Amino acid sequence: MPNELKPINPRKTILSMRVARELLARGHRIIDIQYSRKDPGAAAYLFENSEELENYLTQL
């Protein structure tokens, strides 16, 4: 099987307000804020996904 790149989902959901604020401060684009399906009453921050965002999240 050839080494295929996995396509990047166009959105990345962040459940932490602290991480969402860090991403915004670093210039990442937020698409929407919705209620979290996993934690009723909490917010889910939807960001435009990119390689830079994925790389930053792996460093946390």
N, C-alpha and C positions, 0 to 999 in steps of 0.2 A: 504494500500500500504506500503510495507516495506521501511525502510529508506535506500535507495541505494546511494552509493557514485557516484557522477558525474565523468566520466572519464576526466582526464586532457588532454587538447589539447597538442600535442607534441611541438608546437611552440607558442610563445607569441610575439605579435607585440607591439613595443614601438615606439611612435611617437615623443617623447621628447629626444633631444640629451643629456640634463642634466641627465635625468633618465637613459638613456642608458650608459652614462659614470659611473654613480654610480653603476649600475649593473656589469659592467666590472670590476670596482675597487674591488667589493665584490667577484669576482671570477666566476660570472655567464658566461656561454658560449654563445657567439653570433654565430648564424648560417649563417646569410646573411644580407646584407643591400640592400634594393630595393627602388625604387621611391614609394612614398606614393600614393595610389589610391584616398584617401580622400582629399589630399592637393597637387595638382600637383606642382612639383618643390621641394618638401620637401622629406626628407628621412624617411624610415620606417626601424627600426632595429628589426630583427627577432632573438629572443633568444630561446634557448632550455628551455622549460618550466619544472618546478619542484615545489614541495610543498614549498621549501625554497624561490623560486622566488615569488610565489603567496603570501606567508606570508609577505615578504618584501614589496611588492607592496600595500598590504592592510594597512601597517603602514605609508605610505607616506601621 
